[in-house]
Amino acid sequence: MSRYYALAALMIAPAMAMAEETKEGIETTIAADVVSNYIWRGDHLGDVSLQPTLGIGHKGLSLTAWGSVGLSNSKDTKEFDLTLSYTTGGLNIGITDYWFDEGQDPDNRYFKYDAHGTNHVFEANIGYDFGFLSAQWFTNFAGNDYNESGKRAYSSYFEFNVPFKLASVDWKATAGAVPYATDFYATTGFAVTNLSLMATKEIKITDSFSVPIFAQVAANPCSQKAYLVLGFTVQP
């Protein structure tokens, strides 16, 4: 099974965007990240990539569209994700529809939802942010995620994030793992797949315009690979 995706959340790039709130309390988010490598939960999914975000939210409920397209390698998988989420206090829950256009299947239509023929994967998540630590659990519940016997795999992943500030820079340490064997994450049992450290800093261009720049060291102990990622966020 080929490696899929990414999150909206998110994911490798920090959640920095332009946000405008109307008088009705409806918030619109527009942003685009450019990354030197697309790394998702410890897996390498592409080279230099453009990753736009468009979202709308109201009173904790949000709908976000997120995508990724390769800039340096035309063979990189194109991705389009939709996430519906709700946050109240430190609790967050959500459902994401991942779709991948790998350019190899001429019948790969976006609106093709055949159980064993779709390129969609549907994932549910739940998490809690304690402030000093956040925890998140993700499980695929529908779409293209099956084991060798043809039964649904319910592939899952969980991670812990610790944010901190050092030398006027925002940092985040992440540890993520896959709890059991799945082809989706290429694991044969419990496996630590994501250890990363990210630093983010806004670079002031003018008095009214700045560009968030981030760097990340990411390692996947399961696959024995490591990456250094550099990226920046552009916003209107």
KALINNOR-V151683 format. One record per residue. N is the residue number from 1. RES is the residue in three letters. OMEGA is omega in degrees with one decimal (NA if undefined). Layout:
# KALINNOR-V151683
n=N res=RES omega=OMEGA
n=N res=RES omega=OMEGA
This chain:
# KALINNOR-V151683
n=1 res=MET omega=-179.1
n=2 res=SER omega=-179.2
n=3 res=ARG omega=-179.8
n=4 res=TYR omega=154.7
n=5 res=TYR omega=-172.6
n=6 res=ALA omega=-179.0
n=7 res=LEU omega=174.4
n=8 res=ALA omega=176.1
n=9 res=ALA omega=166.1
n=10 res=LEU omega=-56.5
n=11 res=MET omega=-174.1
n=12 res=ILE omega=-178.1
n=13 res=ALA omega=179.5
n=14 res=PRO omega=-176.3
n=15 res=ALA omega=177.9
n=16 res=MET omega=-173.9
n=17 res=ALA omega=170.3
n=18 res=MET omega=179.7
n=19 res=ALA omega=177.5
n=20 res=GLU omega=-178.9
n=21 res=GLU omega=179.7
n=22 res=THR omega=177.6
n=23 res=LYS omega=179.7
n=24 res=GLU omega=-179.8
n=25 res=GLY omega=178.3
n=26 res=ILE omega=-176.7
n=27 res=GLU omega=177.5
n=28 res=THR omega=-178.9
n=29 res=THR omega=177.3
n=30 res=ILE omega=179.6
n=31 res=ALA omega=173.9
n=32 res=ALA omega=176.5
n=33 res=ASP omega=171.1
n=34 res=VAL omega=-175.8
n=35 res=VAL omega=-179.6
n=36 res=SER omega=174.1
n=37 res=ASN omega=176.8
n=38 res=TYR omega=179.7
n=39 res=ILE omega=-177.3
n=40 res=TRP omega=178.9
n=41 res=ARG omega=177.8
n=42 res=GLY omega=179.9
n=43 res=ASP omega=176.8
n=44 res=HIS omega=-176.1
n=45 res=LEU omega=179.9
n=46 res=GLY omega=177.0
n=47 res=ASP omega=-179.1
n=48 res=VAL omega=-171.9
n=49 res=SER omega=171.9
n=50 res=LEU omega=-174.0
n=51 res=GLN omega=-179.0
n=52 res=PRO omega=178.0
n=53 res=THR omega=172.3
n=54 res=LEU omega=-177.0
n=55 res=GLY omega=176.3
n=56 res=ILE omega=-176.6
n=57 res=GLY omega=179.1
n=58 res=HIS omega=175.5
n=59 res=LYS omega=175.1
n=60 res=GLY omega=178.5
n=61 res=LEU omega=-178.0
n=62 res=SER omega=174.0
n=63 res=LEU omega=-173.6
n=64 res=THR omega=172.1
n=65 res=ALA omega=-177.3
n=66 res=TRP omega=-179.4
n=67 res=GLY omega=176.6
n=68 res=SER omega=176.7
n=69 res=VAL omega=-178.5
n=70 res=GLY omega=177.8
n=71 res=LEU omega=-177.3
n=72 res=SER omega=-178.2
n=73 res=ASN omega=-176.8
n=74 res=SER omega=-179.4
n=75 res=LYS omega=177.6
n=76 res=ASP omega=179.5
n=77 res=THR omega=173.2
n=78 res=LYS omega=-174.1
n=79 res=GLU omega=176.1
n=80 res=PHE omega=-175.6
n=81 res=ASP omega=173.1
n=82 res=LEU omega=-178.4
n=83 res=THR omega=173.3
n=84 res=LEU omega=-174.9
n=85 res=SER omega=177.6
n=86 res=TYR omega=-179.7
n=87 res=THR omega=174.7
n=88 res=THR omega=-173.6
n=89 res=GLY omega=178.3
n=90 res=GLY omega=-176.4
n=91 res=LEU omega=173.5
n=92 res=ASN omega=175.3
n=93 res=ILE omega=-179.1
n=94 res=GLY omega=174.9
n=95 res=ILE omega=179.3
n=96 res=THR omega=172.6
n=97 res=ASP omega=176.5
n=98 res=TYR omega=174.1
n=99 res=TRP omega=-175.5
n=100 res=PHE omega=175.9
n=101 res=ASP omega=-177.3
n=102 res=GLU omega=175.3
n=103 res=GLY omega=-177.8
n=104 res=GLN omega=-177.3
n=105 res=ASP omega=-179.3
n=106 res=PRO omega=-180.0
n=107 res=ASP omega=-178.3
n=108 res=ASN omega=-179.4
n=109 res=ARG omega=-179.6
n=110 res=TYR omega=-176.1
n=111 res=PHE omega=174.8
n=112 res=LYS omega=-175.1
n=113 res=TYR omega=177.6
n=114 res=ASP omega=-173.3
n=115 res=ALA omega=-177.2
n=116 res=HIS omega=-178.3
n=117 res=GLY omega=-177.0
n=118 res=THR omega=172.7
n=119 res=ASN omega=174.0
n=120 res=HIS omega=169.0
n=121 res=VAL omega=-178.4
n=122 res=PHE omega=-173.9
n=123 res=GLU omega=174.0
n=124 res=ALA omega=178.8
n=125 res=ASN omega=174.3
n=126 res=ILE omega=-179.1
n=127 res=GLY omega=178.6
n=128 res=TYR omega=179.4
n=129 res=ASP omega=179.6
n=130 res=PHE omega=-177.0
n=131 res=GLY omega=177.9
n=132 res=PHE omega=-177.8
n=133 res=LEU omega=172.6
n=134 res=SER omega=180.0
n=135 res=ALA omega=-176.3
n=136 res=GLN omega=176.7
n=137 res=TRP omega=-179.1
n=138 res=PHE omega=176.6
n=139 res=THR omega=174.1
n=140 res=ASN omega=-178.4
n=141 res=PHE omega=179.1
n=142 res=ALA omega=178.7
n=143 res=GLY omega=-172.1
n=144 res=ASN omega=178.3
n=145 res=ASP omega=-176.7
n=146 res=TYR omega=173.9
n=147 res=ASN omega=-174.5
n=148 res=GLU omega=-179.6
n=149 res=SER omega=179.9
n=150 res=GLY omega=178.2
n=151 res=LYS omega=-179.5
n=152 res=ARG omega=-173.1
n=153 res=ALA omega=-175.7
n=154 res=TYR omega=-179.0
n=155 res=SER omega=-174.5
n=156 res=SER omega=179.5
n=157 res=TYR omega=174.9
n=158 res=PHE omega=-179.4
n=159 res=GLU omega=175.2
n=160 res=PHE omega=179.7
n=161 res=ASN omega=178.1
n=162 res=VAL omega=177.8
n=163 res=PRO omega=174.7
n=164 res=PHE omega=-178.0
n=165 res=LYS omega=-178.8
n=166 res=LEU omega=178.2
n=167 res=ALA omega=178.4
n=168 res=SER omega=178.8
n=169 res=VAL omega=176.4
n=170 res=ASP omega=-178.6
n=171 res=TRP omega=173.6
n=172 res=LYS omega=175.8
n=173 res=ALA omega=-176.2
n=174 res=THR omega=171.6
n=175 res=ALA omega=-177.3
n=176 res=GLY omega=-177.9
n=177 res=ALA omega=174.0
n=178 res=VAL omega=-171.2
n=179 res=PRO omega=-177.6
n=180 res=TYR omega=-174.1
n=181 res=ALA omega=176.9
n=182 res=THR omega=174.9
n=183 res=ASP omega=-176.5
n=184 res=PHE omega=178.1
n=185 res=TYR omega=179.0
n=186 res=ALA omega=178.3
n=187 res=THR omega=-179.7
n=188 res=THR omega=-179.5
n=189 res=GLY omega=176.6
n=190 res=PHE omega=-177.4
n=191 res=ALA omega=171.7
n=192 res=VAL omega=-174.0
n=193 res=THR omega=-174.0
n=194 res=ASN omega=171.0
n=195 res=LEU omega=-175.5
n=196 res=SER omega=176.5
n=197 res=LEU omega=-176.2
n=198 res=MET omega=175.8
n=199 res=ALA omega=-178.2
n=200 res=THR omega=178.5
n=201 res=LYS omega=177.2
n=202 res=GLU omega=177.8
n=203 res=ILE omega=-176.8
n=204 res=LYS omega=179.4
n=205 res=ILE omega=174.8
n=206 res=THR omega=179.6
n=207 res=ASP omega=-176.8
n=208 res=SER omega=-176.1
n=209 res=PHE omega=177.0
n=210 res=SER omega=-178.8
n=211 res=VAL omega=174.5
n=212 res=PRO omega=177.6
n=213 res=ILE omega=-178.6
n=214 res=PHE omega=175.7
n=215 res=ALA omega=-175.6
n=216 res=GLN omega=168.5
n=217 res=VAL omega=-177.4
n=218 res=ALA omega=179.3
n=219 res=ALA omega=176.4
n=220 res=ASN omega=-178.8
n=221 res=PRO omega=-179.1
n=222 res=CYS omega=-179.3
n=223 res=SER omega=180.0
n=224 res=GLN omega=179.3
n=225 res=LYS omega=179.1
n=226 res=ALA omega=-174.7
n=227 res=TYR omega=170.1
n=228 res=LEU omega=-173.7
n=229 res=VAL omega=174.3
n=230 res=LEU omega=-179.9
n=231 res=GLY omega=175.6
n=232 res=PHE omega=-178.7
n=233 res=THR omega=174.2
n=234 res=VAL omega=-178.5
n=235 res=GLN omega=-178.0
n=236 res=PRO omega=NA
